[in-house]
Amino acid sequence: MASGKGRGENGIKNTNWKVNSLIKKKGGGHSAADPSSPPPSSSCSPPLSPPGSVMSFSSEEGSAELKDPRIVFQNLHSVLDENIAFFRGQGSSEPARRFVAVFSLIQSHARSLEPAVHAFTSVYHVFDFDAATPANGYRSLVKVVLSCLLHIVHKGRYVSSSRRSLFFRASHNVTELESYCSALCQLRALVYFAQRLLTANRHGDLFFLEERGLSEEFVRQYASMHKGCFYGRCMGFQFTPAIRPFLQTISIGLVSFGENYKRHQSGIGVAASSFFTSGKYAMDPELRGFEFERITQNLDVNFWKAFWNITEMEVLASLANITSTTVRVNKTLSVPPHSFELPLAADPRLRVTITPPVAHCGPAPVNMRLLSYELKEGQDSEELSSLVKQDGSSLNIDLRLKPRRGPPSKYLLVHFHGGGFVAQTSKSHEPYLKSWAHELDTPILSIDYSLAPEAPFPRALEECFFAYCWALKNCHLLGSTAERVCLAGDSAGGNLCLTVSMRAASYGVRLPDGIMTAYPATLLTATASPSRLLTLIDPLLPLSVLSKCLSAYAGTEPMPQKRAEKVNTMSLVRKDTALLLRDFRLGASAWISSLLDNGRGGKNSGTDTVRKSVSEAALNAPQSDPVPLDSGVPGTSFSKKRDSLKSQTCQDLGSHTPFGTSPPGQQGALQSQDGRQQQPEDVSFFLTEDSEEGHPDSQLPLVVVPEVEEEPGFVLGPPRCPSPSSSAPQEFPEGFEPLRSDQLADMKLQTSPIVQNPFMSPLLAPDDMLRELPPLHIVACALDPMLDDSVMFAKRLRAVGQQVSLCVVEDLPHGFLSLSQLSRETKDAANICVQRIREVFHCEAPPRTQRKHRKLERTNHGTGGAAGAEPGEEPGTVTSQPSVEIGA
């Protein structure tokens, strides 16, 4: 690798990041089809298990090193030895001692990680989908570790080349190295945990088969492990550089929004105050990481719903639409909850009655959005206009001439948006959906299903299935003949694509011709896997946030009590204006104070700068200092001891004592009287209230993947070796302990066996249900905590003989579709999704034998429609019962 000379201050080489397509096919070297043209009919019929692909977005230098861990460790040791020798000869100055301490500790972590990384590289190919798709959670974890080491190598080389310079900022550079050292320590803990998973799991299986055991232990560890280092200076280090500025902006906005959450009673007030208070977080990465960790650990699902729905604001939506593709048709529809009939796929002479959704909320209209690049026949009909809902949609200027109606399209795309089942609508996903409408020249119907926790499972599934059936019956209104229908969705929407198809198969109605899912969630249970270990470091999918979303969708999230109050509009405006002016005054004061403090940062003796808070209430309320993160070297500490004055949000969180913490005023909540660190015993994950007290009858059934039998004598989990001084199991090697946080995650969540329902967790579906699914294309992310969901689901489909393809993109985060306009890398990844949808539309799949409706299977098949009718029903009609089917 080239030296750090000529690079930026952070020591990271600014390279042109190239897209290296590694798409290959078994038995031949044919390249992938051009996304801009439909695939030829002679080669578009997918085999039972077509090869996957990995799209790599990485620098040439970094990519070469990540493929050979030995090169990374060799360069790391060389840089560390050279810097340690130099700074040991610089006397006993504080910067020199800090450099020696941090380089020595990094070297200690690296020597312990090196054999574990080499061991993983020799076995992780066993867990791949196929030889052409080298992707699984073990590979991802190793890549994250190597990426962290590469950042340390680059920073070490920069220090080597610049340490004699007059402008070398010793304090700044050693602080960055300390941050990456803390991150490396936590990654070392994850590697040890992944080794235990590798020992406990069956051959080729990525998920631990029990909710308790290792799964529950990881949650306990997550609740107390320090995570702020991944949200400060190390934010998004594992992703492509084009994404990191966006992630930093999101983190600043999140902590600012969290500080003003519930202080204002109008959305514009929260947004404006967040803008004025964001300065201190932009200039102080440590404070940003501390606040980010506090917010992700404790705030409830309603906070995340409010934050993720910022993109729904009219101002932001209008700005996004101005820069996005212009479409002729953008209508919000409200379909009334009326029953209708569809023909059975197995016997069109018989019809099934589709009833409206009724779960939790009763019958109600289903909202959806119709997008079309060109006006097509039927889209301007009076019948469709009667369903249009005036929602004050965002600005959409079309300067083209008055359109002429074109012929209906042969294709129809039905889309289910993501958002963790709790947030967002089709409006948030409009930018890339408009691009799809243009590139595919296909009408797109995006479903605005009801969200949890107000409408938990199975409400969203019922609405999506009802909307899908309605689209099949009324395709002429949507500008399509529906000769080919494709379902598409990302994240939670990918889950709904799979479960809607399974539901359609159980009712006997027409299945979609194919499915395209991006980073879908297929296992909504508390089950540990190597990729889910990355929830400790992922800024977009922390485990505590995922758990709250899952609990809300399962219907076990407690609903907040909202008091009905009479609110005067003018009083709201006056109150928010007063708070806004105060935030502006205090925010400006904080900016100036931060600048002055940075200017005299080297003059303090033993006491660090006191951080100013925007909230005046925070200046008077007592707060205990965070437990210093011990560096592991006697007499040194990598985290500066700060008298941190918390924001108002932190004041509210501080008033709540998490399980396992000490009462206010007692420091060292995680230590026992004899000085040993202890784990919080009362932190539970997806447990009922009775089980919090250790009731023996409160244990839930184990989550077992179907068709997998345990080998005789196989022990789930490594043998537990008792500690010499304690009867508690030894969770990490002797002499190592990860960094701990003083703010425990409140993960006392509830659950029910409903999370094992196949219509909620498709990975747990029996084989006969999976065999009914149409051809499936999965686009996953290598660094996504949900990667193992995609890999294992693709393996299960291949095992039962279903058509499935898996494509894995590198260096991009979960949710890249919403970032498709942000960089070339995300745009290329979004194009893969478009290509997969195009393959569904243009490829002729082999004929499928679809089973009859489940009620018809229990009747005499030779008696026609009358035999399949229920008493009191018309002959030839079968009435579907959504609530009974879901609960079955």
N, C-alpha and C positions, 0 to 999 in steps of 0.2 A: 504494500500500500504506500501511497505517496505520503510524504511528511505533512505535518500540519501547517507548514508555511504557506501563506497565501490564502488561508481559509478564514471563515468567519470567526467571531469571538468564541462561539460555542465549540469550535474545533470540528464541526461536522462539515464534510466536504459537500459543496453545492454542486451536484451533478445533474445532468439531464437524465431524468428517470425514464427509462425505456420500457416499452411493453414487450415482453418476451412470451409469445404464445407457444405453449408446449402441448397443444392439442395433437394427440396421436391416436391412431386406431390400431387395434390388434390385428396382426396378420398383414399389415400393409402400411405404407408411409404416406397415405393420402392426406393432404392438408384439409383443414376445416373449410366448410363452404363459405363463400363470401356473404357476409350478413346483408349486403345491399340487394341481393337477388335471391329468389326462392330456390331452394335446393332442387337438383334434378330429380325427376320422378323415379329414375332407375336406382337411386341410392338412398332415398329418403325413408324407406320403410325400416324403422329401427329394429335391430335384433333384440332378443330377449334381455340381454344385458350389455347394451352398447358401452363402449369405453368412456370413461370420464375424461376430464381435462383439468389442468391447473393453469390459470392465467397468472403470470408473475409480473408484479409491478415493483421492481427494485433496481438499485444501481448495479452496474456491472461489477464493481469492486466488492460491494457488500454482498451481492448474490453469490459470488464465487466463494467468499469466506464462509457464508452461512451453510454452504453445501459441505464444507470440510471443517468440522469443529476443531480439529488439530491445529489448523492454521490460526484460528482465533486465539486459542490458548497459548500458542507459541509467541505470537505477537504481543499478547497481553503480558505474559511473564517478562518478556524482554523490556517492554515499556515500564513496567512496575519496578523491576530491578534497577534500571538506569535512574529513575526518578528518586527511588529510596536512597541510593548511594549518593546522589547529588545533595538532597536536602539534609541528610545526616551530616554532611560536611559544612552546612551553613550555620552551625552553632545552635543555640537553644532559643532562638526567637520563636514567638508564637506561631507565625505562618509556617515556619519550617517544621515545628513539632506537629502541627495539624496535617501537613502534607505527608509526613512520614507515617503518622497514625492511620490516615485514610488509605494510603497506598498499601500499607501492611495488612490492614483488615480486608481490603479487596483481594489481596493475594491469598489470604487465608480462605476466604469464601471460594475463590476460583479453584484452589487445590482440592477443596472438598467437592466441588461441583463437577470437576473434570471427569472422574471415573463414572459418575452417575450419568452424565451426558453421553459418554461413549457407550455405556450400557444400553441406553435408550436407542441410540442410532443403530444398534445391531439387531433390535427386535421390533421397532415401531412399524416396519413395513408389513408385519403380520396383520395390523389393524386397518390397512388401507382398503378402500372399496375394490380397487383392482390395481394392476401394475402401472396403468396409465394415469392413475389418480392418486398420487402420493399425498394423502391428507388425512389426518386424524388428530385428536387432542394431544397425543404424546408428541407428535411432530411439532405442533403449534407451541407447546410449552418449551421444547428445546429451542425453537426458533426465537422465542421471546427472550430466553436466557442469553443466547448468542447475540441477539440485537443489543441487549443491555451491555454485554461485554464489549461489543464493537464501539458503542458510544464512549465507554470508558477508555478504550484504546485511542480513539480520536482525540478525546480530551487530554489524555496523558501525553500524546504527541504534541499537542498544541502547547501544553505546559513546558515540555522539553525544549521546544523551539523558541518560546517567548519569555521564559523565566528570567532571563538576564536583561530584558528590555526595560527601559525606564517607565513605560506605560503598562507594564504587566500588572494586572489587578489580582493580587494574591488572594485576598479575601473572597472575591467573587468566584474565582476558579476553584478554590478549595471547597467552597460551599456547594458548588455544582457537583464536585466529586463526592462529597458527603451524601448528597441526595441520591446519586446513583449507587453509592455503597449501600444505603438503606434499602433501595429497591432491590439490589442484588441479594441482600440478606433475606428479604421476604420471598423472592423467587426461589431461593435455596430451600425455604420451608415448603413451597409448593412442589418442588422436585422430590423432596422426601415423601410428601404425601402421595404424589403420583407413583412412586415406587411401591408404596403399600397397595395402591389400586391395582398395579400391574400384578402383584402377588395374589391379590384376592380375587380378581376377575377371572372368568373362564377364558380359554383360548379364543382370541379374536373379538371378545366382547369388551366394549368401552364403558359400559355402565355397571356400577356396583348394584347388585340385585336386591338390596334391602334398603328400606327407608332409614332404618336405624343402622348402628354400626358405623362404618366409615362415613356414610352420608351425614349422619347426625354429628359425628365428631368434627367434620369439616365446617359445619355451620357454627359449632362452638368456637372453633379456632378463628373463623372469619369474624365472629362477633367481637373478639378482643384484639385481633392483629392490627397493627398500624398500617394505614392505607394512604395517609396524607402525602407520602413521598411520591405516589403515582399521580397525584392531582396537582402538584406544584411544578417544580422545574422539570420533572420527568414526564409531564403530561403527554401521552400519545407517542412515546419514543418508539413503540413497536410498529407504528403505522408509517405509510409513505409520507415524506415531508410536506407534500401538498395539503395533507389533511390536518397537520398539527396546528397551524394558526387558527383554523376553524374550531378545533377542539378547545384551544385556549380561550377563544372568544365565548364558546358555550359555557365553559367553566366559570368565567368571570360573570357572565350573565346569570348563571345559576345561583352563585353565592350572593350576588346583589339582589336577585329576585327573592331569595330566601330571607335576606335581612329585612326586606320590606313586606314580606308575606303577612297578611292579616293586619297590617298597619293601615292600609288604605282600603276603602270600600268600593273603589272603582278600578277597572283594569288599567285605564290610562294613568291613574295615580301611581299604581305599582310600577308600571313600565317607566314612567318619568323619574320616579325616585330611584329606581334601580340604575338608571343611566347616571344620575348625579353621584351615586355612592360607589360606582364601579372603579373609580380611579385608584383607590388604595389597593384593591385586589389586582389590578393590572401591574402595579409597581412592586408588589410584595408576593412572590410565588409561595413562600412559606405560609403566610396568612391565608392565601387562597386555598392551598391544600388543606389547611386546618379546618377552615369553614366548609369546604366541599365535603370533607369526611364527616363532619358533624351533621350536615344536611342529609347526606345519603344514608347515614346510620339511623336516623330517628324520625324524620318527617313522614307523615302518612301518605296514602295513595292520593288523597285529594290535592295535596301540594303538587305531586307529579302530574296529575291531570291538568291542573292550572298552568303549570310551567310548559308542558308539551303543547298545550292548546294556544300558546302565544302565537303560533303560526296561523291560527284561525282568525286573528284580528284583521279587520277590514283593511287597515293601513298596510300591514305587511303582506296580506294576500294580494292587494292591488299592485304593490310594487313587484311582487313575484310574477304576477300575470303579465305585467308590462314587458318584462324581459323574457317571458316564455313564448312558446309557439302560439300563434293566433288560430283559433278554431271557429268555424261557422256556428256550430251548435254546442251550447253549454247550458243545459237546462237541469234544474233540480226538480225531480218528480216526487210526488207523494202518492203512493199506490194504496187505495183503501183496502181494509181487511175483509175482502169478500172471497168466498170460496169459488173455485173454478175446477175444471176437469182437464186431465191430460190423458192421452192414450198410453197404455202400457207398452213398453218397448218389446216385450216378448210376444204380445198378441194385441195389435192395434185395435182389434174389434172390442176389446175391453178398455174401460177408462177408470182412472183413479181420481178421486176428489182431493184436491189440495186445500187444506184448511189454513186459515191465517194463524200467525203466531199467537200463543196465549200464555206462555210461561211468565210468571212473576207479575207482569204488568197488564195482562188481559189483552184482548184484540185491540190493535192500534195500527195506523198507517205505517208503511215501510217506506223510508226515504232512500232515494238513489239519485245519482247524477249521470246524465247522458252527455257524452262528448263525441263529437264527430268533426273531422277536419273540413269536410265538404258536406253541404246539405244534401241529404239523400231522401228518396221517396218515403213518405210516411212520417218523417221527422217534423213536418210542419202541419200535420193533420189536426183537425179539431179535436179528435179523440185524445191525442197526446197532449194538446194544449190544455185540455180540461184537467190534466194531472199535474201540470206545471205548478210548482210551489215558488212563490215570490219570497226569496230569502235575502234580498239585498246583496246579491252576489257581487264579488269584487269586480273592479273595472276591467272590461275586456273590449278594447277598441279594434274594430275591423274596418279598415279603410278601403277594402276591395269593393268592386261593383256588386250590385244586387245579385245574389247567387241564383243559379238555376238548379232545379232539383235533378240530381243524378240518379242513376239506377241503384237499387238496393245492393248492398254488399253481400257476398256469399258467406262472409265470416262475421262472427260476433265474439267479442271479448268481454267476459264478466269478471270484474275486479273486486277483490276484498282488501281493504287497506289494513296496514299494521298500526301499532300503537299500544301493544301490550294488553289488548282487550279493554283498556280503560280510557284511552284518549284518542284525539284526532278524528277527522272525517275525510271525505273525499277531497275537500278543499285543500287540505294540507298536501295532498299527493297530486294536485292538478298539474304542476309543472312537468313532471315526467310523463303523466298520462296524456297530456296534450302532444308531447313529442311522439309518443307511441301511436296516437290517433293519426298523426301525419305520416310517420314512417310505414305503418301497416295499412293505412287507408281503410280503417275498420272502425265501426262504431264501438265505443267502449261504455259499458254500463258499470259504474262503480257504486257499490252498496254502502249506504250509511247505516250500519246496524247499530242497535242500542248498545251502550257501553256499561261496563261494570264500574263501581259496585252497585249502582242503582238497578242494573239489569244483568245479573250474573247468568252463568250457564244454566239452561241451554237457550236463553233468549236470542243471543247473537246467531247461533246455529239455525234456529227456527226461522229467523228473519232472512238470513242469507239463502236458505233452501227455498223459502217462499218466493224470494226475489228471482232466484235462478229459474224456478218453474214458471213464474210470471213472464220472464224474458223469453222462454221457449214458446209460450203460447202467444205472446204479443210481439214477436220479433219484427212483424211488418210495421209496427209503430216506431221501431228503433232504427229503421233504415237497413235491415238485414233480412236475408232469407234463412239464416241460421243453418246453412248446409254444413258448416264446420263451426263448432263452438269450443272455445278454450276458456278455462278458468285460470286466473292469475292472482297472486297475492304475495305479500312480503310479511315475514315475521308472523304475527298473530293471524294476518290474512292468509298466509300459507297454510296454517293449521286449519282454517275454515275451508279452504279449497279442498283439502283432503277429506274433511268430515262431511262437507256438503255432498261430495261424490259418493262417499260411503252411504249416506242417507238416501241419495237418489237410487243407488243400487238396491237398498233394502225395500224401497217402495216400488221398484220395478219400472220407474220412468226412465226416459232417455238420459244416458250418461254424457258428460262432455267428451269431446273427441281427444282431449289432452289437457294436461295441467302443467303450468309453469309456476313453481314456488321459489321464492328467494329467501334464503336463510330462515326456513320454517321452524317453528317449535312443535316437535312431534311427541315430546314426553313432558307433560306438565306435572311431574311428581318431584319430590325431594330426593333425587337420586344423583349421587356424585359420579362425575366422569372427568377425565383429564382436561377436556376443553372447558368444562364448567369451573375448573379451578381458576381460570382466567377472569372470573367475575371479581376476584380480589383486586385486579389491576385495571379492569376495563372502565373507562370513564362514562361510557354510555349504558352499560348493563351491569351495574353493581348487584351483587347477590341480594342485598337487602331490598333494593328496588324491584328486582325480579320477583322476589318472594311476596312483596305486597301486591303486585299485579296479579300473580297467580292466586293468591288468597282471595282477592276481590272477584276474579272470574269464577272461582269455585264457590263463591257465596258465603265464605267464612270470614270475610273482612267486616269488622263492626262498623255499622253505619253511624256517622256523626249526627248528633241531635241538633237540628237547626231550629232556632227560635224564630217565630214569626214576629217581626218588628215593623212598625210603621216608619218608613224612611222618607225623609223629605229630600228632594233632589238638590235644592239649594244648599241645604246643610251639608250634604255629601261633598258638593263642590267646594264649599268654604273650608271644610275639614281637610280635604285632600290638598287644597291650595296652601293652607297653613303648613301642613307637613312637608309639602314640596319645597316651600321657601326655606324651611328649617333644614331640610336635607341639603339644599343647595348651599346654604351658609356653612353648615358643618362639613359638607363634602369638600368645599373649597379649602376650609381650614385643614382638613386631613391631608389634602394634596400638598399644601404648603409645608405642613409639619413633616410629611414624609420626605419631601425634598431636602428640608433642613437637616433631618435626622440622617439622611444618606450622606450629606456633606460632612457631618462630624461623626461618621460611623466608627472611625479608628480611635477616637478620643475617650471612649468609655473604658472604665476599668472594672471588669468583672460583672458589670450590669449592662444588659442590652437595652436597646431602645424601647421605650414604652409606646405601644401602638395606640393610635387614636381611633376611637369608634365614632361612627356617625350618630349612633343612638345615645342621647343624653342619659337615658335610664341606665345604660350599661356602665356609665362612669361611677354610679353610686352603689350598684348592687355588688355584693361580695361574690367573688369567684375564686375557685381553687385553681392553681396553676396546673397545666398538663404534666403528667409524669414524664420526666426527661427520658429520651430514648437513648439508652446506654449504647455506646459504640462497641462494647465488648473489649476495649483496651483500657486497663486501669488508668484512671486519671484523665481520661479523655471522654468527650461527649460530642457526637456529631450533630445533635440538635441543640441549637442555642436556647438557653433558659431565658424565657421572655415572660414578663408580667403582662400577659396578653389580656387586654380588656375586650370582652366579647361583645358581639352585636346583640341587638334585641332578640333576634331569632335564637341565638345561643343562650340568652338569658332564659327564654321560655323552655328550651331544651334542658338547661341546667337545673331547672326546678324539678325535673322528673328524674328520679333516681333509678337507673336501670337495674335489672336483676344482677346480683353479684357485685355491686359497687358498695363503697362505704358511705356512711352518712356524711352530710356536708361538714367540711372542716377536717375530715380525716383524709390524709394523702396516702397514695399507694394503695388504691382500692384493689389492685390485683395481687397483693402480696399478703402472705400469712404472717403470723407472729414470728415465726422462725426465719423469715426473709425469703422463703421460697415463693415463686410465682405460682398462682393458682388460676385455674380456668373457671369462668362463671358456670355454676352448676345448674342454674335455673333457666338458662337460655335454651329454648326449644324451638324446633322448626316443624311447623305443620302438626302441632300436637293440640289435643283438646285441653280445656282448662283442668280437667281432672288429672290428666297425665303430668301436669306441671308439678303436682304434689307427689308424683311417683306411684300413682295407683296402679296395681298390677293388672287390673282388668282394662286399662285404658290403651293398651298397645294395639296399634292398627295392623291389619293384614299386611304381609310383605308384598312389595311390588315385584312381580316376576314377569319377565318377558315371555310370551307364549312360545311354545314349541322348543323350549330350552330346558333340558333336564340336567339336574346336578349329578356330577359324577360321584360314585360311592367313595366315601371317605374324604371328600374334598372340603377343606375348611374355608369358609368365607371370611377372609380377613387374616392378617398375619398373626402369629403367636404374640401374645402380650407378655412382655418381660417386666416384672415388677421392679420398681426403683428400689435401691438399697435402703433409702431413707423414707420411703412412702409406699403405700399399697396401690397408688394410682398407676395406671399403665404408662410406659415410657412412649411418648408420642413422637419425639425427635431424638436423634443420636445424642449420646452423652456429651455435654459441653456446648451444645448449640441450643439456642432459644431465639425464636423470631422476635422482632420488635413489637412491643405491645402498646396499645392506645389507652388513654384514660377515658375514652368515650365509647362505651359499649353499644353495639347495635341492639335495638329493641326488636328482636326477631321472635317474640312470643306469639307465633301465628297459629291459627287453627286450621284444621283440614277435615276432610271427610273422604270416605271411599270413592266419592264421585270422581276424584282425579284419576282413578284407574279405569273410568269409563272409556271404551274405545273411541267414542265420539268426542272425547276431550283430549285423550292421549292416543293418537292413531298408532304409535309404535306398539302399544299393548293390544292392538286388535288381533283377533284370531286369523289364521291363514285364509279361511274361506271368505272373510270380509276383504282382505287385502287382494285376493284374486279378482275381485270385482272392479278394482280401480282401473281407470283408463291409463294410457301411457303417461308417464310422469317425467318431467325435467326439473331437476333441482339445481339451483345456483347458490352456492354457499360461500362463506368467507373463512379463510384459513385461520384468522385471528379472532374469530367470533366465538364467544362462549357457548353458542348453540351449534357449533360445528358437528359435534358428535351426534346430535339429533338427526342431522341430514345423512351422515355416513351410515349410521345403524339402520335408519329407515330404508335407505337405498339397498343395503345388504338384505334386509328382510324381504323386500319386494323381489330382488333377484332370486332369493332362495325359493320363493313360491312361483317362479317363472313369469313374473310380470315385467313389462317393458319399462325400464327406468334408466335415466342417464344422470350423472353427477358431474357438475363443473364447479371447481373451487378457485376463487380469485384470491390472490395474495395481497397482503399489506393494506387491506381496506377494512374499515370497521363495520359492525352490524348497522344496517340502515343505509347502505351506500346509495340506494335508489333515490332517497330524498336529497342526496348530495350530488346527483348526477351532473348538475351544471357547475359544480364547484371546481373540478379539475379534470384533466384529460384522463386520469386513471379511473375516476368514478364514471365518466362518460363511456369509456371502453367497457367497463363492467356492466353498465346498463344496456349497452348494445348486445351483450351476450344474452340478456333476458329477452330482448326483442327478437334475436335470432331463434331462440328456443320457441317463442310463440309463433314465429313464422313457420317453423318446422311442423308445428301442430296443424296449422292452417293448410299447408301445401303437401304434407306427407299423407299418403293413403295407408292407413293402418290395416292389418289383416282383419277379416270379419271376426266379431266377438260374439260369443254365446252368452247372452245375459239371462240370468235366471228370472223366473216370474216373481210377481209380488208374493211376499211371505204368506199372505192369506190364501193365495191361489195354490201354493204348494201343498196345502193341507186339504185340498178338495179333489174331486174327481176331475182329472184333466180332460176327459173326453166329453163332458157335459156342457161345454161352452160357458157363456157368461153367466147363466142363471145359477150354475153351481157355485160360482165364486162370490155371489152376492150375499150379504148379510141379511138376516131377517129385517124386513121393513125397508130394504134398499131396493132400488130399481135394478133389474137384471142388467148385467154388463157393467156395473159400477162398483168400485171398491173405494171406500172412504179411508183416507189416511188419518192416523191419530198420532200427531207429533209428540204429545206429552207422554203417551204410553211407550212409544218407540224409544225415546231418549232414556227413559227410566228403566228400560228392560235390561 
